[in-house]
Structure formats: C-alpha cells, structure tokens
Amino acid sequence: MIIKSKRIYFEDGVRSGYLVVEGKKIVGFLDESAKVDDYVDYSEYRIIPGIFDTHNHGTHGYNPSTSKEDIRGYLKGLAANGVTNVFPTVAYMDGTGNYKRLVEMMKEEQDGATMLGIHSEDTERLGHRVGEKGIPIGEFPVDMKLVRDTWENSEGTLKLCGIAPEKENADEAVEYLNSKGVKVAFMHSEASYKEAMDAFNKGGFFVSTHTCNVMRGIHHRNMGGLGACLLKDDLYNEIICDFMHVSPEMLQLIFRVKPDMSKWIMISDNVQVAGAPVGNYRNSNNDRYRTVTEEGFCLENTGRLSGSTKPVLYGIGNLVEKLHMPIETVIKMAALNPCVAYGFGEEKGSIKLGKDCDLAVITDDYRCVATYANGRKVFDRDVDTDLFNPKYIEEFKIQD
C-alpha cells in the first residue's frame, strides 16, 4: 500500500510525498517527484501519527467495561477520532468480569483502535472521589486483596493504576504494582504539597492523573498536589486540553512552569456519552444523570464536571490554533510521549521508517478522514458514517 500527502508529519519534520507500507510497517518514503501509479490520495489532508489515548472511559455511547459488543463499538468509535492505540480505562477494579472480557478481546484483531493494556481508575477504593463541595467521599483504605486480584485477572495487561498516596495501604499498593511493572498514577488526591512530594520522592509514582483536575490546587501559601506535580521534573503529567477541564490561560501557565514538553501526555478522559447530542442522560445506576451542554461540557446533575465529551484530536486543534503551539510539539504529546512513557516508543508513536503504520488522516479543522492501525484502515469517514450506539440513546436519554 502507498499513501500520498503533501503534509506527512514524520518524527523529524513534515514531508510531501508517498508513504510505502508493507503489512503493519512503514517501510519507505518517496518524495513527490516519484512516479507512482497506484496510491491512496490524501493530498488535501494532513497525516499525523495515530493518537494514543491512555485515559478513556468510553465514546460513541459505548463503555469498555460492559460487553464484548460494547468493546467493539468503543474501539471503532475511538478510531473515528484518530485514536490508534488506547488503554481502556476501567472505573472499578475487577470483580465484575470486565478485565476478563478486555483480556480476551486483546487477543483478537479488532476493527478499530488497538488496546495496549488496561488503565484502572478506581476512584472509590484507590482514590478520593471529591464531592460537590470539595469534600472527599469514599474514604476507604486501599484493598490489597483487590489490588492483587486485579493484577492476576488482568493476565499482565494492567499497565496503569491510579492511587491517592494519602490513603491507608497506599505505599504497599504502590510497591506491589511497581514490582509487577505497573505504572502508578497520582489520582484523585487531597494530598498537600509536602504529602505529594514525599510520595513522589519515594520513586513509586510515574504520572499525574488529569493534571489540575481532582487534586488540591495551588495557593500561594500551600502549593498543593498540583504544585508538586509541576515541580517534580521526572513525573509525567496527563492533561485534558478541551479548554473546559483546564482553562487556556492555566494551560499556558503550567506549560511555562514545566517546559519539558516530553513529560506532557494529552488525554481525553472521554466517557460513554462522548459524541452524544446535547441533552440529559441517565447513568446506569439511575441515581444521577449527566448533561451534555451546547459548549460540550459533561456535567453531573450537581453541576460538577463528569468526564469529557471532546476527543484528543479536538485538544490538538485547541493547542495549535488557539494557543499557537507548534503542531510538531502537540502531536508528540498525543502520540509519541505516551508511547515512550509506557514502553511502546520503539514500535509506535511517530511516523518513521520501520515503525508500525499507525496514522490519522485529518482535515485542517481537525476532523478525522481516515485512521490506519497496524497498517489496516480501521476508519473511513465515507464508509463509517453512523457509529454512535443507538441503544444508548434509547435507554439513557431523558426525553424533554
């Protein structure tokens, strides 16, 4: 297969010409003067590395924690947003069979994004879930049996697990997970600056979960957990760039405070309702609902943000077009940085000869035209025209 574009964003710069793909690999490049008869023409579009979303709970009305049918729809929906690789993010640790399903599906070739591992964000039992007035709820110690069982049930696919360091048994959990090769995230924490920095200096924490959100913020007399995340140079930082979770001015500030852009990992934190029409949607447990607003906010009935509806590709557009950051820097935050961080950088994360063919073909207004994962086209906007789960609308939308 040969793919043509005037703007192919290689790891070392943008080029015009032809990508040569054999199987799952990028094996060659021909400049635009080459005579090629048979090729896929994306000349009017940009080709960027496929996005690796390491923090994603759902999209297009699908949830990866429910059924195999939902997982398939989820992976296809991700591909529609230029995502080629993902850590499905499970809100609750194992005990419901969700890990088993994901592990089984990882062994199969999927028509969508590729699952490279599982991300556990169990906010109830491993972190503080901050309530409406900032008061932590779910004050449970870390359940070490649950942690061990989750690792065993993941069959080695658990790659990232979030923990609030101030919780009872947190140190033991971090040590155990690290011993299994699992990266640990600083998650949903009310830790002070000192508590957070002490935890980071022990060496067990690798990344901060959706930096700025659900952590103690910066005050001029107490830097909070956020201050520690920004001043710990070797800590990776997830960041949501929808301009809703973190304002553009705050993004500018934190990027200046921590200017090593290789430590920033763009995430979506998308939830099942991502991509749904404006309206109110019941949660599966029926005790509350979410509202998708005209602006794209996803709000609980309390008014609190509850995940995101905007994909990483939308955030790429925000940083490039509105904050005027170089696209070469931004696409690394969305693709290469997470691949390097989690051990996939030799094979994935950038357009380079010898690497896997993970590509997103995008318009100038950051819409996805086509997605290739491991050399296979897994999304084509001319063919895949209606991917949102109709059952979700039927079951969960609250009619006006």
HELIX and SHEET records of a PDB file:
HELIX    1   1 LYS A   68  ALA A   79  1                                  12    
HELIX    2   2 ASN A   98  MET A  106  1                                   9    
HELIX    3   3 MET A  144  ASN A  153  1                                  10    
HELIX    4   4 ALA A  170  SER A  179  1                                  10    
HELIX    5   5 TYR A  193  ASN A  201  1                                   9    
HELIX    6   6 GLY A  224  LEU A  231  1                                   8    
HELIX    7   7 PRO A  248  VAL A  257  1                                  10    
HELIX    8   8 MET A  261  LYS A  263  5                                   3    
HELIX    9   9 VAL A  312  GLY A  317  1                                   6    
HELIX   10  10 ASN A  318  LYS A  322  3                                   5    
HELIX   11  11 ILE A  327  ILE A  331  1                                   5    
HELIX   12  12 LYS A  332  LEU A  336  3                                   5    
HELIX   13  13 ASN A  337  ALA A  341  1                                   5    
HELIX   14  14 PRO A  390  PHE A  396  1                                   7    
SHEET    1   A 4 LYS A  25  ASP A  31  0                                        
SHEET    2   A 4 GLY A  13  GLU A  22 -1                                        
SHEET    3   A 4 ILE A   2  PHE A  10 -1                                        
SHEET    4   A 4 VAL A  40  ASP A  41  1                                        
SHEET    1   B 7 LYS A  25  ASP A  31  0                                        
SHEET    2   B 7 GLY A  13  GLU A  22 -1                                        
SHEET    3   B 7 ILE A   2  PHE A  10 -1                                        
SHEET    4   B 7 ARG A  46  PRO A  49  1                                        
SHEET    5   B 7 LEU A 359  ILE A 362 -1                                        
SHEET    6   B 7 CYS A 368  ALA A 373 -1                                        
SHEET    7   B 7 ARG A 376  ASP A 380 -1                                        
SHEET    1   C 3 ILE A  51  ASN A  56  0                                        
SHEET    2   C 3 VAL A  83  VAL A  90  1                                        
SHEET    3   C 3 THR A 114  MET A 115  1                                        
SHEET    1   D 8 ILE A  51  ASN A  56  0                                        
SHEET    2   D 8 VAL A  83  VAL A  90  1                                        
SHEET    3   D 8 ILE A 118  SER A 120  1                                        
SHEET    4   D 8 LEU A 158  ILE A 163  1                                        
SHEET    5   D 8 LYS A 183  PHE A 186  1                                        
SHEET    6   D 8 VAL A 207  SER A 208  1                                        
SHEET    7   D 8 TYR A 236  ILE A 240  1                                        
SHEET    8   D 8 TRP A 264  ILE A 267  1                                        
SHEET    1   E 2 ARG A 129  VAL A 130  0                                        
SHEET    2   E 2 PRO A 136  ILE A 137 -1                                        
SHEET    1   F 4 CYS A 298  GLU A 300  0                                        
SHEET    2   F 4 TYR A 289  VAL A 292 -1                                        
SHEET    3   F 4 GLY A 279  ARG A 282 -1                                        
SHEET    4   F 4 LYS A 397  ILE A 398 -1                                        
END                                                                             
